[in-house]
Every structure is written in structure tokens, then in C-alpha cells.
Amino acid sequence: MTHSALKCLKKKIKVCSKFKDKSHPAVKRANLKAKIELTKARRLFENKLAANIKSDKKFFYEYTRSKSKVMVQMSSVLNKHGQKLSDD
């Protein structure tokens, strides 16, 4: 997360706790600014990640796996006859 995104998030929290109303113009403005900064920070992070894929493949695939909605599960191993080999 970039410094500006963190700063916007802290300001958003401060404004939200001050006004306690989501429809207040200051709260709407703070929410929008924080959303824009977080999007920029995420895009920058992902671009850096893609640029360094040759040297840091493990971190790239770890990040992409964490963003996946489907969880990969191991199935049981079967032999030629269709019988399960192990319980692990």
C-alpha cells in the first residue's frame, strides 16, 4: 500500500467517526478519494508484480492464487483398476 493510500484511509476513518452519517458530503468525498487511491495502489502493485515475474515467480503465483475464488483440493490417487491407493 502506498503512503498516499494509507493517508486517505486514515482520513476516511477520521471523517466517518466524526460525522457518523454515510450520506454526509464530507464522508462521501473521503470514501471516494480512498477508493480511488486504493485502486491506484493495487494497480501499481500488480504492475510491479507482473514486471518482476521472471525473477520472482513464486510470489506472483502466490498472489494470483490468493485472488482466486476457487480453492484447489487434492483428490485421492487411483490405480489402473480404479481403487484408491492411500487415504492421505
Buried (B, 14 or more C-beta within 10 A) or exposed (E): EBEEBBEBBEBBEEBBEEBEEEEBEEBEEBBEBBEEBBEBBEEEEBEEBEEEEEEEEEEBEEEEEEEEEEEEEEEEEEEEEEEEEEEE
